[in-house]
Amino acid sequence: MATRLTTPHSATPHGATEQPSTTPQQKNPVPTQRTGADELAARRGGAVTGPAPSDVPTDLHEVMNQVIHHGLRRDLRRVQEVLRRPTSLRRRVAMIEHLRWMLEQLHHHHEAEDEIIWPVVLRHHPDLESLSEQMEAEHDRLSWAIERLHATLDTWSSSGDAEDRAAVRRAAHDLTVVLEPHLQHEETVAMPALSARLTDAQWAEIDKKLHRLGSPSQMARQIFWMLDDLDDKRTEVLRSVFPKAITSVLTALFGRRERRRAELLWD
């Protein structure tokens, strides 16, 4: 998604009517001499952790894994920043829907690893069983944080009040804390190990099971989500995966919708 610079949020963005909490809102210092992507990152929750933009693996599967991780990190940081302030009903509804969608992406990501990738890996490379067990155990340890965020979203959806908004923000923070070590473990240990060991034929066996195309609308949402604030090198890799004709059609049909969604959520 194209980088955009917009005016900062007002105290009550998008016509917010939420009752402010009696607890004073923490104010973030406004950095100086920041422009372009840095300024946008500051307004959307700060810089995203993870692999450096210049540290791009040569293996496509490693890059795609990092792209998904980038989206998760980015949105968890953004939501913690946005929810410092009161929200309008429109933004609250959009935020709840988007976070539920993001958690679904996380679920599918881990489900694919546990049920598709690792069974194929272990059939060909049984000596990687210990690493597989570590990854699965880390997925299990994330369950409580994911369930808590789901629960706080349900409560905030019903009440719309400031205390429940703050609870969502805390739950997003807690998920970030437990998720980040797992993402780093995948990026620095698991994926490099798979890239070094799996043959092209073994990856093809995995890819055949992984690639399930959704509707054009679903594809557009995921592609725009992955591209949002992605560095240039990984953007180039991601665009190489999808034929230009497809991305052009999806942009024409759904680009405006996805830009408006992002603006409502983050700008």
N, C-alpha and C positions, 0 to 999 in steps of 0.2 A: 504494500500500500504506500502511496506517495507520502513523503514527509510533509507535514503541514505545520505552519507557525500561526497560532491564533492568540487572541487576547486571553489573559489569565481569567480564571473563574471569578465571578462575583461572589459575595457572601452567600447569596441564595441563587445558585445557577438554575437556568431553565424554569424560572417562576416557582422556586421551591416554596412550599408551605409547611414543611416539617417543623415541629416544635423544637427549638434549640434545647440542647441539654444544659442543665444548670452548671455542669462542669466546664470551666474555661477551656476553650479550644487552644491546642498547642499551635503556635505560629512557627512556620519554618523560615529561616533566613533566606532572603532572595539572593542567589549568587550573582556576582557582577562579572562583566566581560565574558558572558557566555552567549553564543549564537548558534544558529543552525541546529544540528542534531543534538548538541549538548543542551541547548535551551529547551527543546522539545522534550528531551529526556527528563529534565528537571521538572517541567510542568506535568509530566505524565508519570511521576513517581521515581525519578532518579535513574541512574545508569543501571543497566541490567548486568548481573554477574554472569560468569560462564566463560567459555573459551574466548580468547582474544580474537578480534576481527581478522588479524593477520595469520592466526593459527588455524588454517583450514586443512582438514585431513584430505588425503588424496582419494580415499575410499568414499563412494557415494553414500553408502549406508551410514557411515559415521557422520557425514554432513547432515543427512536428513534427520538423524537422531538429535543432533545439536540444534537443528531448526525447530523441532518440536519443543525441545527443552527451552529454547529462547522464548517461545511464545508463552510457555507456562511461567517462567521467571518474570517476564515483562508484565504480564497481566496481574500477577499476584502483587508485584510492587506497585503498579498503578492503582489498583483498587485500594491499597492501604493509604495512598496519598489522597485519592478522590474522596474517600469516606471520612476524612478528617472534617469535612464540611457538610452542612445540611444538603439534602438532595430533593429535587422535585419528584413528583409521582412518576413522571415519564422516565426520569433517569433511574429511579429505584426499580421500576419494572424492568427496564432494559438491563440494568446491572445484575439483577437476580437471574434473569434468563441467560445472560452471557456467562455468569459464573457457573451455573448449572451445566451449560454447554461445555465450558472449559473442563469441568470435572469429568464430564463424559469423555472428552478427548484423552484425559489422563487415564481413565479407566480402560479405554480401548488400547491405548499405548502399552500399558502394563499387561493387559490380557493377551495382546499379540505376542509379547515377549514370553510370557509364561506358557501359553498354549500352542504357539506356532514356532517361534524362533528357537527356543531352547530345546524342545523335543527333537527338532531336526539336528541341531548342533550336537546334542549328546549321542544321537545315533551314529554320527560320524566321528565324534571326538569325545568319548566317554571320560577322558581325563579332565575335562572341564566341568565335571559334575559339582565340585566344591564351589566354583564360581557361580554356577547356576543356582545352587542352594542359597548362596549369599544374596543374590539378586531377588529371589523369591521371598526370602525372609525380610528384606528391606521393603518390598511391596506390602507385605502383611503389616509391618510396623507403621505404615502410612495410613492404615485403615481408620484409626480413631480420629486422626486430624481431618481426613476427608469427610467422615460421617459428621463430625462436629460442624464443619463448614456448611454441609447440607442442612443440618438442623437449624443453624442460625439464620440461614437464608429463608427457611420456612417460617420462622418466627418473625423475621423482619418483613416478610411479604404480607403477613397478617396484620402487624401492628403499624409499621412505618415510622416508629418513633426513634428518637436519637439514641437511646440506650441500646436498642436492638441493632441499629446501624453500627454502633461502636463494637458490639459483640461480633458482627460479621467481620469487621476490620481486625479484631484480635484473632479470630479464627483463621483469617487469611495469613496473618503473621505467623501463627503457630504452624500452619501447613508449610509455609516457606522454610521455617527453621528445620523441620524434619525432612522436607523434600530435597533441599539443596545438597546435603551430603550424598544422598542416593544418586542425584543427577551427576555429581562430580565423579562418583565411583563408576558409573556407567561410561562416562566420557573418557576417563583416564585409564581405566582398567578393562572393563568388560568389552566395549566396542573395539578398542585396539586389538584385544585378544581374538575376537571373532574375525576381524579384518585380516589378521595375520594367518589364521588357520583355515578359514572356509574357502573352498574353491569357487570359481564362477558357477559351476554346476550346482553346488550346494546352495549358494545364494539364490540361484534361479528357482530351486525347489521351494525356498522360503518365500520368494517374491510372488510365486504363482498362488500361494495361499493367502498372502497379505493383500494383494491388490483387488479390492472390491470397490468398484466405482459407485458412488452414490448419485443422486440426482444432480443436474447442473447447478441448481441452487445450493445444494450441500457442498459440492466441489468448490464453487466460488467462495463460499464463506470460509472454508478451510484454507484455500490458497491465499486469500487476502489476509487472513489471520496470520499465516506463516510469514508472509512478506512484510508485515507491519514492523517498521523500524529495524528490519534485518540489515546487516552490513552488506556492502556491495559484493564482496566475494561470494558469500553464501547465497545472496540473491541471484547471482549469475548461475550458480549451480542449480538452484531450485527452478529457475526459469528454463534451464536446459532439460529438466525432467518432463515438462509439459509442452507439447507442441504449441508454437506461437499462434496457430490458427485457433486452438482451443482457448488459450488465455485471452485472445482478442475478443472472441465471442462472449466469454464469461464476463469480461470487463464491460463490454457494451451492454449486456443484459443486467448485470448485477453490481457493477462498479459503483454507481451512485448510491445504491442501497447500502453497500458495505462502508462507503465513506461516511454516510450519514449515521450509520450505527456507531462507528468509531468516534465521530464527533460528539454524539450524545453521551457516550460512555466516558470519554476522557478529556474532551476539550472544554 
